[in-house]
Amino acid sequence: MVTIIAGTNRTNSNTLKVAKYYQKELAKKGLQTSLLDLKDLPANFIAEDLYGKKSEAFEKIQEMMTNTSKFLFVIPEYNGSYPGVLKVLIDACAFPESFYDKKACLVGISSGKYGNIRGIEHFNGVCAYLHLHVMPLRLHISYIKQEINENDELFKEDTLKFTDQQMDKFIAY
């Protein structure tokens, strides 16, 4: 199983738009994926699922994580790093079966100039600790509001070229 994780719980986020774009384009290339939008985490996630016994709602997410062999993370920049809700998800998931010796692809997005370079590096450190093997080609999409058209799709020629290249490498990874 391949899972795309939209790395924020913000409603109507550009992160989710990019994650859905990847899902659609990967399907065109023959790779079916599941999508986890972090806004769909259980309402009492931190109080109930972070430590100890997990809720029934989170058990479904845990099952998805356990059954996933490759992850594609779309990660927005939050205060020079990545969203805390993504770290809490990682912390709540069972170790080692959720991520250990599995594969990951990272896409950083930001409304600013650098496409979440720092956040992707921070998250890469967490991946290394988890033994989650990160594909070397990581994308950093800057000025994301200018990259998405009225159909919520990426449309700029260079971005399409690099996302297409990353998707092909991810399929082969």
MDAnalysis code that builds the backbone (N, CA, C; Angstrom):
import MDAnalysis as mda
import numpy as np

u = mda.Universe.empty(519, n_residues=173, atom_resindex=np.repeat(np.arange(173), 3), trajectory=True)
u.add_TopologyAttr("name", ["N", "CA", "C"] * 173)
u.add_TopologyAttr("resid", np.arange(1, 174))
u.add_TopologyAttr("resname", ["MET", "VAL", "THR", "ILE", "ILE", "ALA", "GLY", "THR", "ASN", "ARG", "THR", "ASN", "SER", "ASN", "THR", "LEU", "LYS", "VAL", "ALA", "LYS", "TYR", "TYR", "GLN", "LYS", "GLU", "LEU", "ALA", "LYS", "LYS", "GLY", "LEU", "GLN", "THR", "SER", "LEU", "LEU", "ASP", "LEU", "LYS", "ASP", "LEU", "PRO", "ALA", "ASN", "PHE", "ILE", "ALA", "GLU", "ASP", "LEU", "TYR", "GLY", "LYS", "LYS", "SER", "GLU", "ALA", "PHE", "GLU", "LYS", "ILE", "GLN", "GLU", "MET", "MET", "THR", "ASN", "THR", "SER", "LYS", "PHE", "LEU", "PHE", "VAL", "ILE", "PRO", "GLU", "TYR", "ASN", "GLY", "SER", "TYR", "PRO", "GLY", "VAL", "LEU", "LYS", "VAL", "LEU", "ILE", "ASP", "ALA", "CYS", "ALA", "PHE", "PRO", "GLU", "SER", "PHE", "TYR", "ASP", "LYS", "LYS", "ALA", "CYS", "LEU", "VAL", "GLY", "ILE", "SER", "SER", "GLY", "LYS", "TYR", "GLY", "ASN", "ILE", "ARG", "GLY", "ILE", "GLU", "HIS", "PHE", "ASN", "GLY", "VAL", "CYS", "ALA", "TYR", "LEU", "HIS", "LEU", "HIS", "VAL", "MET", "PRO", "LEU", "ARG", "LEU", "HIS", "ILE", "SER", "TYR", "ILE", "LYS", "GLN", "GLU", "ILE", "ASN", "GLU", "ASN", "ASP", "GLU", "LEU", "PHE", "LYS", "GLU", "ASP", "THR", "LEU", "LYS", "PHE", "THR", "ASP", "GLN", "GLN", "MET", "ASP", "LYS", "PHE", "ILE", "ALA", "TYR"])
u.atoms.positions = np.array([
    [0.844, -1.175, 0.000],
    [0.000, 0.000, 0.000],
    [0.892, 1.241, 0.000],
    [0.453, 2.249, -0.743],
    [1.132, 3.533, -0.795],
    [0.183, 4.576, -0.221],
    [0.680, 5.386, 0.701],
    [-0.151, 6.400, 1.353],
    [0.468, 7.774, 1.169],
    [-0.384, 8.711, 0.762],
    [0.002, 10.118, 0.692],
    [-0.533, 10.782, 1.952],
    [0.320, 11.512, 2.648],
    [-0.087, 12.218, 3.861],
    [-0.027, 13.714, 3.609],
    [-1.192, 14.360, 3.714],
    [-1.269, 15.822, 3.651],
    [-0.931, 16.310, 5.054],
    [0.259, 16.876, 5.233],
    [0.866, 17.105, 6.537],
    [0.373, 18.277, 7.354],
    [-0.890, 18.645, 7.242],
    [-1.477, 19.670, 8.103],
    [-2.937, 19.328, 8.353],
    [-3.478, 19.877, 9.415],
    [-4.915, 19.707, 9.685],
    [-5.692, 20.983, 9.367],
    [-5.100, 21.881, 8.636],
    [-5.764, 23.119, 8.226],
    [-6.836, 22.804, 7.179],
    [-8.022, 23.339, 7.363],
    [-9.121, 23.152, 6.430],
    [-8.820, 23.845, 5.104],
    [-9.154, 23.173, 4.003],
    [-8.991, 23.707, 2.642],
    [-7.555, 24.161, 2.371],
    [-6.598, 23.382, 2.812],
    [-5.188, 23.764, 2.705],
    [-4.638, 23.540, 1.304],
    [-3.623, 24.311, 0.974],
    [-2.876, 24.076, -0.261],
    [-2.144, 22.746, -0.195],
    [-1.798, 22.325, 0.987],
    [-1.160, 21.027, 1.190],
    [-2.058, 19.913, 0.675],
    [-3.330, 19.968, 1.037],
    [-4.271, 18.947, 0.580],
    [-4.441, 19.022, -0.940],
    [-4.459, 20.220, -1.481],
    [-4.576, 20.371, -2.938],
    [-3.397, 19.718, -3.649],
    [-2.200, 19.929, -3.129],
    [-1.009, 19.321, -3.729],
    [-1.048, 17.798, -3.544],
    [-1.456, 17.333, -2.375],
    [-1.553, 15.889, -2.126],
    [-2.541, 15.239, -3.094],
    [-3.677, 15.880, -3.314],
    [-4.669, 15.342, -4.256],
    [-4.141, 15.367, -5.687],
    [-3.375, 16.398, -6.018],
    [-2.756, 16.472, -7.341],
    [-1.822, 15.268, -7.536],
    [-0.960, 15.023, -6.554],
    [-0.059, 13.867, -6.639],
    [-0.857, 12.571, -6.761],
    [-1.914, 12.434, -5.983],
    [-2.715, 11.219, -6.024],
    [-3.298, 11.001, -7.429],
    [-3.835, 12.050, -8.003],
    [-4.435, 11.963, -9.337],
    [-3.378, 11.620, -10.394],
    [-2.239, 12.296, -10.331],
    [-1.196, 12.072, -11.324],
    [-0.542, 10.690, -11.165],
    [-0.369, 10.238, -9.940],
    [0.171, 8.893, -9.723],
    [-0.792, 7.836, -10.247],
    [-2.092, 8.056, -10.096],
    [-3.090, 7.122, -10.625],
    [-2.987, 7.037, -12.151],
    [-2.755, 8.173, -12.805],
    [-2.570, 8.177, -14.265],
    [-1.370, 7.337, -14.667],
    [-0.378, 7.249, -13.772],
    [0.834, 6.467, -14.037],
    [0.680, 5.015, -13.570],
    [-0.516, 4.660, -13.072],
    [-0.792, 3.287, -12.680],
    [-0.589, 2.966, -11.215],
    [-0.295, 3.960, -10.382],
    [-0.077, 3.720, -8.949],
    [-1.272, 4.227, -8.151],
    [-2.007, 3.301, -7.567],
    [-3.140, 3.659, -6.719],
    [-2.631, 3.950, -5.302],
    [-3.158, 4.999, -4.706],
    [-2.700, 5.425, -3.381],
    [-3.890, 5.689, -2.471],
    [-3.616, 5.665, -1.183],
    [-4.560, 6.132, -0.169],
    [-4.116, 7.534, 0.226],
    [-5.048, 8.329, 0.712],
    [-4.735, 9.698, 1.130],
    [-5.181, 9.894, 2.569],
    [-4.262, 10.356, 3.399],
    [-4.588, 10.704, 4.773],
    [-4.486, 12.207, 4.926],
    [-5.622, 12.842, 5.159],
    [-5.686, 14.275, 5.431],
    [-5.693, 14.411, 6.950],
    [-4.717, 15.096, 7.507],
    [-4.609, 15.168, 8.965],
    [-5.774, 15.908, 9.621],
    [-6.598, 16.594, 8.862],
    [-7.796, 17.180, 9.469],
    [-8.817, 16.088, 9.811],
    [-8.591, 14.883, 9.305],
    [-9.472, 13.753, 9.605],
    [-9.021, 12.950, 10.823],
    [-7.994, 13.431, 11.518],
    [-7.608, 12.767, 12.769],
    [-8.757, 12.886, 13.770],
    [-8.887, 11.930, 14.675],
    [-9.973, 12.006, 15.665],
    [-9.926, 13.316, 16.455],
    [-11.102, 13.812, 16.833],
    [-11.212, 15.103, 17.534],
    [-10.407, 15.131, 18.832],
    [-10.413, 14.053, 19.587],
    [-9.680, 13.982, 20.855],
    [-8.346, 13.255, 20.695],
    [-7.767, 13.378, 19.536],
    [-6.548, 12.672, 19.162],
    [-5.433, 12.800, 20.204],
    [-5.120, 14.009, 20.616],
    [-4.008, 14.204, 21.556],
    [-4.338, 13.615, 22.924],
    [-5.548, 13.800, 23.389],
    [-5.928, 13.312, 24.714],
    [-6.099, 11.796, 24.754],
    [-6.573, 11.203, 23.658],
    [-6.928, 9.782, 23.693],
    [-5.934, 8.847, 23.009],
    [-5.265, 9.317, 21.966],
    [-4.515, 8.390, 21.121],
    [-3.005, 8.516, 21.200],
    [-2.523, 9.545, 21.834],
    [-1.082, 9.772, 21.825],
    [-0.330, 8.752, 22.669],
    [-0.825, 8.433, 23.823],
    [-0.129, 7.497, 24.703],
    [-1.104, 6.410, 25.148],
    [-0.630, 5.187, 25.169],
    [-1.454, 4.104, 25.681],
    [-2.465, 3.583, 24.678],
    [-3.630, 3.210, 25.185],
    [-4.690, 2.616, 24.372],
    [-5.187, 3.599, 23.325],
    [-5.423, 3.091, 22.134],
    [-5.860, 3.923, 21.018],
    [-7.378, 3.816, 20.839],
    [-7.974, 4.907, 20.362],
    [-9.410, 4.911, 20.063],
    [-9.671, 4.064, 18.819],
    [-10.920, 3.690, 18.634],
    [-11.311, 2.922, 17.455],
    [-11.016, 3.712, 16.171],
    [-11.267, 5.015, 16.210],
    [-11.008, 5.861, 15.042],
    [-9.520, 5.880, 14.698],
    [-8.659, 5.961, 15.702],
    [-7.230, 5.982, 15.417],
    [-6.717, 4.605, 15.013],
    [-7.332, 3.556, 15.500],
    [-6.906, 2.201, 15.116],
    [-6.977, 2.021, 13.602],
    [-7.950, 2.643, 12.947],
    [-8.051, 2.579, 11.479],
    [-6.860, 3.276, 10.828],
    [-6.457, 4.398, 11.393],
    [-5.281, 5.110, 10.886],
    [-4.029, 4.281, 11.134],
    [-3.930, 3.700, 12.329],
    [-2.774, 2.854, 12.639],
    [-2.685, 1.680, 11.681],
    [-3.814, 1.087, 11.363],
    [-3.824, -0.030, 10.415],
    [-3.309, 0.432, 9.044],
    [-3.724, 1.627, 8.634],
    [-3.238, 2.181, 7.365],
    [-1.719, 2.359, 7.411],
    [-1.201, 2.904, 8.500],
    [0.245, 3.123, 8.626],
    [0.996, 1.792, 8.606],
    [0.487, 0.813, 9.307],
    [1.140, -0.490, 9.375],
    [1.164, -1.157, 8.003],
    [0.085, -1.015, 7.242],
    [-0.022, -1.668, 5.937],
    [0.653, -0.899, 4.800],
    [1.116, 0.292, 5.074],
    [1.772, 1.104, 4.047],
    [3.232, 0.702, 3.916],
    [3.680, 0.545, 2.674],
    [5.091, 0.245, 2.430],
    [5.848, 1.485, 1.947],
    [5.113, 2.437, 1.332],
    [5.722, 3.682, 0.856],
    [4.795, 4.852, 1.195],
    [5.416, 5.919, 1.688],
    [4.693, 7.143, 2.040],
    [5.152, 8.285, 1.146],
    [4.212, 9.151, 0.819],
    [4.546, 10.410, 0.178],
    [3.997, 11.500, 1.091],
    [4.890, 12.286, 1.674],
    [4.506, 13.346, 2.597],
    [4.520, 14.689, 1.870],
    [3.400, 15.406, 1.918],
    [3.348, 16.783, 1.441],
    [3.327, 17.647, 2.691],
    [4.375, 18.458, 2.867],
    [4.602, 19.120, 4.152],
    [4.720, 20.631, 3.976],
    [3.778, 21.377, 4.560],
    [3.862, 22.834, 4.482],
    [4.832, 23.388, 5.518],
    [5.293, 24.592, 5.254],
    [6.158, 25.268, 6.215],
    [5.319, 25.937, 7.292],
    [5.587, 25.611, 8.528],
    [4.967, 26.256, 9.683],
    [6.101, 26.767, 10.556],
    [6.243, 28.055, 10.647],
    [7.246, 28.675, 11.511],
    [8.646, 28.122, 11.286],
    [9.036, 27.993, 10.020],
    [10.373, 27.543, 9.681],
    [10.604, 26.058, 9.844],
    [9.543, 25.278, 9.984],
    [9.679, 23.840, 10.144],
    [8.453, 23.163, 9.544],
    [7.986, 22.103, 10.183],
    [6.801, 21.401, 9.709],
    [5.738, 21.428, 10.800],
    [4.476, 21.170, 10.457],
    [3.393, 21.271, 11.434],
    [3.525, 20.293, 12.603],
    [3.218, 20.789, 13.778],
    [3.256, 19.954, 14.978],
    [2.310, 18.773, 14.890],
    [1.178, 18.930, 14.216],
    [0.220, 17.834, 14.110],
    [0.833, 16.644, 13.370],
    [1.739, 16.898, 12.437],
    [2.422, 15.806, 11.748],
    [3.337, 15.061, 12.707],
    [4.050, 15.804, 13.551],
    [4.917, 15.158, 14.551],
    [4.088, 14.357, 15.550],
    [2.942, 14.899, 15.950],
    [2.077, 14.169, 16.888],
    [1.567, 12.883, 16.245],
    [1.233, 12.925, 14.960],
    [0.826, 11.693, 14.271],
    [1.943, 10.662, 14.335],
    [3.155, 11.072, 14.010],
    [4.296, 10.153, 14.053],
    [4.459, 9.579, 15.459],
    [4.356, 10.438, 16.469],
    [4.513, 10.000, 17.857],
    [3.406, 9.033, 18.292],
    [2.203, 9.196, 17.762],
    [1.076, 8.354, 18.156],
    [1.122, 6.981, 17.491],
    [1.774, 6.890, 16.351],
    [1.829, 5.617, 15.628],
    [2.745, 4.628, 16.334],
    [2.394, 3.362, 16.213],
    [3.171, 2.289, 16.840],
    [4.549, 2.186, 16.198],
    [5.539, 1.965, 17.052],
    [6.912, 1.787, 16.586],
    [7.325, 0.366, 16.920],
    [7.931, -0.351, 16.053],
    [8.516, 0.032, 14.777],
    [7.617, -0.202, 13.557],
    [6.484, -0.883, 13.724],
    [5.729, -1.352, 12.558],
    [5.164, -0.267, 11.645],
    [5.052, 0.952, 12.131],
    [4.470, 2.007, 11.294],
    [5.416, 2.499, 10.206],
    [6.694, 2.674, 10.534],
    [7.604, 3.331, 9.604],
    [8.933, 2.612, 9.372],
    [9.328, 1.729, 10.263],
    [10.656, 1.123, 10.243],
    [10.929, 0.384, 8.937],
    [12.035, 0.744, 8.283],
    [12.497, 0.141, 7.029],
    [11.504, 0.270, 5.880],
    [10.656, 1.268, 5.937],
    [9.760, 1.580, 4.827],
    [10.350, 2.747, 4.048],
    [9.674, 3.157, 2.987],
    [10.197, 4.202, 2.103],
    [9.320, 5.445, 2.151],
    [9.954, 6.597, 1.884],
    [9.227, 7.861, 1.903],
    [9.736, 8.793, 0.818],
    [8.827, 9.640, 0.379],
    [9.117, 10.705, -0.574],
    [8.623, 11.997, 0.077],
    [9.409, 13.068, -0.023],
    [9.063, 14.314, 0.658],
    [8.866, 15.455, -0.332],
    [7.758, 16.187, -0.141],
    [7.455, 17.377, -0.927],
    [7.211, 18.512, 0.058],
    [8.014, 19.551, -0.023],
    [7.831, 20.721, 0.834],
    [7.116, 21.815, 0.062],
    [6.219, 22.511, 0.739],
    [5.557, 23.659, 0.119],
    [5.585, 24.831, 1.088],
    [5.584, 26.026, 0.510],
    [5.509, 27.220, 1.350],
    [4.933, 28.367, 0.544],
    [4.432, 29.342, 1.255],
    [3.957, 30.551, 0.581],
    [5.127, 31.487, 0.305],
    [6.269, 31.203, 0.891],
    [7.457, 32.027, 0.709],
    [8.421, 31.448, -0.310],
    [9.633, 31.926, -0.231],
    [10.651, 31.725, -1.247],
    [11.322, 30.349, -1.266],
    [11.355, 29.633, -0.149],
    [12.238, 28.471, -0.072],
    [11.563, 27.103, -0.086],
    [10.250, 27.034, -0.186],
    [9.583, 25.748, -0.337],
    [9.753, 24.792, 0.820],
    [9.884, 25.343, 2.015],
    [10.024, 24.558, 3.245],
    [11.290, 23.698, 3.284],
    [12.382, 24.257, 2.856],
    [13.655, 23.536, 2.903],
    [13.995, 23.122, 4.330],
    [13.890, 24.047, 5.276],
    [14.230, 23.719, 6.676],
    [13.295, 22.662, 7.249],
    [12.005, 22.809, 7.000],
    [11.038, 21.840, 7.526],
    [11.265, 20.444, 6.986],
    [11.595, 20.360, 5.706],
    [11.885, 19.052, 5.109],
    [13.146, 18.459, 5.737],
    [14.151, 19.286, 5.984],
    [15.366, 18.793, 6.650],
    [15.056, 18.341, 8.079],
    [14.236, 19.095, 8.787],
    [13.849, 18.688, 10.145],
    [13.115, 17.349, 10.100],
    [12.169, 17.233, 9.175],
    [11.398, 15.995, 9.069],
    [12.286, 14.836, 8.620],
    [13.256, 15.105, 7.765],
    [14.196, 14.075, 7.336],
    [14.949, 13.494, 8.534],
    [15.272, 14.347, 9.508],
    [15.925, 13.860, 10.724],
    [15.045, 12.898, 11.503],
    [13.759, 13.187, 11.578],
    [12.816, 12.280, 12.247],
    [12.748, 10.964, 11.467],
    [12.675, 11.068, 10.143],
    [12.636, 9.862, 9.312],
    [13.865, 8.986, 9.548],
    [15.036, 9.607, 9.632],
    [16.268, 8.850, 9.867],
    [16.190, 8.101, 11.194],
    [15.681, 8.768, 12.220],
    [15.553, 8.134, 13.520],
    [14.617, 6.920, 13.455],
    [13.557, 7.035, 12.670],
    [12.568, 5.962, 12.539],
    [13.005, 4.854, 11.578],
    [14.162, 5.028, 10.932],
    [14.623, 4.121, 9.872],
    [13.649, 4.120, 8.696],
    [13.042, 5.274, 8.438],
    [12.165, 5.481, 7.290],
    [13.058, 6.045, 6.181],
    [13.266, 5.274, 5.140],
    [14.232, 5.604, 4.098],
    [13.651, 6.640, 3.130],
    [14.270, 7.807, 3.081],
    [13.778, 8.916, 2.275],
    [14.438, 8.910, 0.896],
    [13.598, 8.977, -0.113],
    [14.071, 9.064, -1.491],
    [14.911, 10.339, -1.651],
    [16.052, 10.252, -2.304],
    [16.930, 11.431, -2.402],
    [16.316, 12.655, -3.083],
    [15.452, 12.468, -4.074],
    [14.868, 13.617, -4.763],
    [13.702, 14.174, -3.943],
    [13.982, 15.280, -3.249],
    [12.961, 15.965, -2.458],
    [12.627, 17.267, -3.177],
    [11.349, 17.581, -3.297],
    [10.958, 18.821, -3.961],
    [10.590, 19.883, -2.946],
    [10.859, 21.113, -3.316],
    [10.524, 22.281, -2.497],
    [9.778, 23.251, -3.403],
    [8.473, 23.332, -3.223],
    [7.658, 24.191, -4.079],
    [7.379, 25.489, -3.331],
    [7.957, 26.567, -3.820],
    [7.796, 27.870, -3.173],
    [6.633, 28.638, -3.804],
    [6.246, 29.707, -3.126],
    [5.146, 30.567, -3.606],
    [3.950, 29.721, -4.057],
    [3.525, 28.801, -3.201],
    [2.525, 27.801, -3.570],
    [1.217, 28.427, -4.055],
    [0.854, 29.584, -3.530],
    [-0.398, 30.222, -3.955],
    [-0.354, 30.606, -5.435],
    [0.836, 30.820, -5.968],
    [0.992, 31.151, -7.382],
    [1.178, 29.905, -8.250],
    [1.322, 28.754, -7.618],
    [1.565, 27.500, -8.339],
    [0.287, 26.706, -8.614],
    [-0.798, 27.047, -7.905],
    [-2.043, 26.287, -8.015],
    [-3.065, 27.113, -8.792],
    [-3.682, 26.498, -9.794],
    [-4.666, 27.210, -10.605],
    [-6.076, 27.105, -10.004],
    [-7.065, 27.603, -10.722],
    [-8.450, 27.626, -10.238],
    [-9.053, 26.230, -10.100],
    [-8.415, 25.226, -10.711],
    [-8.858, 23.835, -10.589],
    [-8.096, 23.082, -9.498],
    [-7.367, 23.830, -8.667],
    [-6.565, 23.260, -7.576],
    [-5.501, 22.292, -8.074],
    [-4.912, 22.628, -9.216],
    [-3.855, 21.801, -9.786],
    [-2.602, 22.635, -10.009],
    [-1.472, 21.979, -9.914],
    [-0.220, 22.628, -10.289],
    [-0.245, 22.833, -11.796],
    [0.316, 23.957, -12.263],
    [0.231, 24.217, -13.691],
    [1.492, 24.813, -14.307],
    [2.428, 25.282, -13.512],
    [3.631, 25.906, -14.076],
    [4.557, 24.840, -14.659],
    [5.108, 25.140, -15.829],
    [5.867, 24.163, -16.603],
    [7.010, 23.526, -15.817],
    [7.831, 24.325, -15.154],
    [8.961, 23.773, -14.390],
    [8.481, 22.876, -13.248],
    [7.448, 23.313, -12.560],
    [6.927, 22.525, -11.441],
    [6.362, 21.205, -11.941],
    [5.639, 21.232, -13.039],
    [5.100, 19.998, -13.626],
    [6.228, 19.049, -14.017],
    [7.284, 19.598, -14.588],
    [8.431, 18.781, -14.996],
    [9.065, 18.089, -13.785],
    [9.296, 18.852, -12.724],
    [9.972, 18.277, -11.553],
    [9.065, 17.341, -10.750],
    [7.774, 17.665, -10.632],
    [6.871, 16.751, -9.923],
    [6.714, 15.450, -10.704],
    [6.656, 15.545, -12.028],
    [6.556, 14.344, -12.867],
    [7.797, 13.471, -12.687],
    [8.957, 14.099, -12.676],
    [10.211, 13.361, -12.476],
    [10.222, 12.703, -11.094],
    [9.782, 13.440, -10.076],
    [9.761, 12.881, -8.727],
    [8.790, 11.700, -8.641],
    [7.630, 11.833, -9.265],
    [6.650, 10.734, -9.243],
    [7.200, 9.490, -9.914],
    [7.865, 9.636, -11.060],
    [8.450, 8.483, -11.740],
    [9.487, 7.805, -10.850],
    [10.322, 8.584, -10.191],
    [11.326, 8.014, -9.294],
    [10.664, 7.350, -8.078],
    [9.575, 7.949, -7.584],
    [8.876, 7.370, -6.442],
    [8.255, 6.017, -6.806],
    [7.674, 5.923, -7.966],
    [7.088, 4.654, -8.407],
    [8.176, 3.576, -8.471],
    [9.332, 3.939, -8.986],
    [10.436, 2.972, -9.118],
    [11.150, 2.689, -7.809],
    [11.007, 3.561, -6.808],
    [11.728, 3.472, -5.537],
    [11.302, 2.266, -4.731],
])
